[in-house]
Amino acid sequence: MMNKQFVDDLNKDPDPSHIRKNDDGSLYIPISTVQMLLDEVFLGKWNFEVTREVFGRKWARGSGVMEIINPVSGEKIRRSGDAGIILTGNLRTDSPRLEAMILLSCAKKFGRIFGRDLNRMKDDAPLPVAKIERPDPTTEERRMQILIEECNDLRELETYKLVIPQGLKKQYQLKLKQLSV
């Protein structure tokens, strides 16, 4: 029962005084507050490690793992996270900022008090549906017919073999014989 209460506590809404707003309107909990909460909730028994960093010219991406000791059960629990940032050109701040973003990604997976659901409405929004229009078979067949008629290279003609519509197989075979001579 105590473990259930602990999990329930992790999934309470974050303290409103901890929440900040980015310029784009998204919400977050500052890294210093999250680290303080990790110390309080897990009694200082948490560890974080960046496991991978990749730096491009204008961006950086990384992954990490956080391990905590459940203060109720004593069980070790691990959560992974990843993050990407746009580089500012200042290595002194860019590298720690990437590390902080990875840490936040890991911490959020332990519960709502660390900010897990702050921007959930945006994250859970339906993905746009891509409408794929099918080509008109008669137009596609006419295009292939023209390609076969105008083809003067055996190698090029052979590349059409797998995409030739059934109705053009005979035309393909005749053109193949013509170019093979």
C-alpha positions in Angstrom: 0.0 0.0 0.0 2.9 2.4 0.8 4.3 1.8 -2.7 1.0 2.7 -4.3 0.9 5.9 -2.3 4.4 6.7 -3.4 3.4 6.3 -7.1 0.3 8.4 -6.5 2.5 11.1 -5.1 4.8 11.0 -8.1 1.8 11.5 -10.3 0.3 14.5 -8.6 0.2 17.8 -10.5 3.4 19.8 -10.2 3.5 22.7 -7.8 2.2 25.7 -9.8 5.0 27.8 -8.4 7.5 25.5 -10.1 6.1 25.9 -13.6 7.5 28.5 -16.1 6.5 29.4 -19.6 8.7 29.5 -22.7 8.4 32.2 -25.3 6.5 29.8 -27.5 3.9 29.2 -24.7 5.1 25.7 -23.8 5.4 25.0 -20.1 8.4 23.6 -18.2 10.0 23.1 -14.8 13.5 24.6 -14.5 16.4 22.1 -14.2 17.4 23.4 -10.7 13.8 22.7 -9.4 13.7 19.2 -11.0 17.1 18.4 -9.4 15.8 19.6 -6.0 12.7 17.5 -6.4 14.7 14.5 -7.4 16.8 14.9 -4.2 13.6 15.4 -2.0 11.6 12.5 -3.5 14.3 10.0 -3.9 16.2 11.1 -0.8 19.3 11.9 -2.9 19.5 8.4 -4.2 19.4 9.1 -7.9 22.1 9.0 -10.6 22.1 10.4 -14.1 24.5 9.7 -17.0 24.7 11.0 -20.5 25.2 8.0 -22.7 25.5 9.5 -26.1 26.0 13.0 -27.6 26.1 13.9 -31.3 27.0 17.5 -32.4 26.2 18.8 -35.8 27.1 22.2 -37.1 23.9 23.9 -35.8 22.4 21.3 -33.5 23.2 18.7 -30.9 21.3 15.6 -29.8 21.9 13.3 -26.9 20.6 10.4 -24.8 20.9 9.5 -21.2 19.8 7.2 -18.4 18.6 8.1 -14.9 18.6 5.5 -12.1 16.8 6.0 -8.8 16.3 4.0 -5.7 12.6 3.7 -4.8 12.6 5.0 -1.1 9.7 2.7 -0.2 10.8 -0.6 -1.8 14.5 -0.1 -2.2 14.2 -1.2 -5.8 16.4 0.4 -8.6 14.4 1.9 -11.4 15.9 3.2 -14.6 14.4 5.6 -17.2 16.0 6.8 -20.4 15.6 10.1 -22.2 16.8 12.0 -25.1 16.9 15.6 -26.3 18.0 17.9 -29.1 19.0 21.5 -29.0 19.9 24.3 -31.5 23.5 25.3 -30.8 24.3 29.0 -29.9 28.0 28.6 -30.7 28.9 28.9 -27.0 30.3 25.4 -26.0 30.5 26.6 -22.4 26.7 26.8 -22.3 25.6 24.5 -25.1 27.0 21.3 -23.6 25.4 21.8 -20.2 22.1 22.8 -21.7 22.0 19.6 -23.7 22.8 17.6 -20.6 20.0 19.5 -18.7 17.5 18.7 -21.4 18.4 15.0 -21.4 18.1 15.0 -17.6 14.7 16.6 -17.8 13.6 14.1 -20.4 14.5 11.2 -18.0 13.0 12.8 -14.9 9.6 13.4 -16.6 9.2 9.7 -17.0 9.1 9.2 -13.3 5.9 11.2 -12.8 3.8 14.3 -13.3 5.5 16.2 -10.5 8.5 16.4 -12.7 6.5 17.9 -15.5 5.5 14.9 -17.5 2.1 16.1 -18.7 2.8 19.9 -18.9 2.5 20.1 -22.7 0.5 16.9 -23.2 -2.3 18.6 -25.1 0.2 19.6 -27.8 2.0 16.2 -27.7 -1.3 14.2 -27.9 -2.8 16.3 -30.7 -3.7 14.1 -33.7 -1.1 13.8 -36.3 -2.0 15.2 -39.7 -3.4 12.7 -42.1 -1.4 12.5 -45.4 -3.7 12.0 -48.3 -2.1 10.0 -51.0 -3.7 10.4 -54.4 -3.5 7.4 -56.7 -2.4 8.2 -60.2 -5.0 7.7 -62.9 -4.2 4.2 -64.3 -4.9 5.4 -67.9 -2.6 8.3 -67.6 0.2 6.2 -66.0 -0.3 3.5 -68.7 -0.1 6.2 -71.4 3.1 7.6 -69.9 4.7 4.1 -69.9 3.6 3.5 -73.5 5.4 6.7 -74.6 8.5 5.7 -72.6 8.6 2.4 -74.4 7.9 3.9 -77.8 10.7 6.5 -77.5 13.2 4.3 -75.8 16.4 3.7 -77.9 18.6 2.0 -75.3 18.2 -1.6 -74.3 19.5 -1.0 -70.7 17.0 1.7 -70.2 14.2 -0.4 -71.6 15.1 -3.2 -69.2 14.6 -0.9 -66.2 10.9 -0.6 -67.1 10.4 -4.4 -67.0 9.1 -4.5 -63.4 6.7 -1.6 -63.7 5.1 -2.3 -67.1 1.3 -2.6 -66.9 -0.1 -5.9 -68.1 -1.7 -4.2 -71.2 1.8 -3.0 -72.4 3.7 -6.3 -72.1 3.3 -7.1 -75.8 4.6 -3.6 -76.8 7.5 -4.1 -74.4 8.4 -7.5 -75.9 8.3 -6.1 -79.4 10.5 -3.1 -78.4 12.9 -5.5 -76.6 13.3 -7.6 -79.8 13.8 -4.4 -81.9 16.6 -3.1 -79.6 18.2 -6.6 -79.2 19.0 -6.9 -82.9 
